[in-house]
């Protein structure tokens, strides 16, 4: 029997995570009030403009009035992700508590430790994320655009700020359309998260301890990640399905932003070239952290997903490709990302 989350303090101190993450994230680049207001207004307008551009290119039509668009600062992004993490981890936390209820003192101390770990992770990521679709926000999710990070990167790359802002909006708005035009997508993601939780063995998870963390750090240096260290065979099967889905979503958004770009963004080729160089990481420590946190896999999702989408669209056209959105079983598996013709035979035969 599951223990209701209201009967015990949370296993993760979400308040600490939000406070620490916001403090570590920093404020971002120095801008005047007028520059900040202009960037926020332009991003909001760019996201709304992108809706029609995405619809015309992809054929996906998102209903009006769903999934609001928010332009946020770094602490705002941290707070949104704390809320999302709380929803995403709830099935696993309830299973762990039901299996082995911790004592009050252990729970209090442990929640501080895990809260600090989550806050540190979010603090690191908060300075890097340009935008994100948050599928966990009721009722249909929400789109987040992180204004200070977008301004920082456009300055760092030396690109046209107006072109760059619309380019980012095209990518992120594509994600909003994916989740709102495809009615089963959010529930399918939630069901996969539940499947990962169902595959957790509470005793082995709770006993993993510091040794597993040390192994994960070592694996991070050698190409693995923390996710790899905490994946049972059952979880890995689900993670492979999720990898296929997320690679499709990321690659599809990259294709949209680059293929729509030339019609409305004069400098799109220069932006893509410079941005791709930036995705490689800027130093040894940054690369190790990206690998350890699974961000290297995230970069592969963009690349592999985009190759898959382009290969299928080139072969059968966008209208036939859109069969991928018809049902969860039409999503490509991880192996099919490298075999788009196999996906065509399986789904469109």
Secondary structure, DSSP 8 states (H G I E B T S, - for coil): ----GGGS--SS-HHHHHHHHHHHH---S---HHHHHHHHHHHHHHHHHHHHHHHHHH-----TT-S-EEEE-HHHHHHHHHHHHHHHHHHHHHHHHHHS---HHHHHHHHHHHHHHHHHHHHHHHTT--EEEETTSTTT-EEEEEHHHHHHHHHHHT--HHHHHHHHHHHHHHHHHHHHHSTTHHHHHHHHHHHHHHT--HHHHHT-HHHHHHHHHHHHHTT--HHHHT--HHHHHHHHHHHHHHHHHHHHHHHHHHHHHHHH-TTHHHHHHHHHHHTT-SSHHHHHHHHHTTHHHHHHHHHHHHHHHHHHHHHH-HHHHGGGGS-GGGS--TGGGG-HHHHHHHHH-
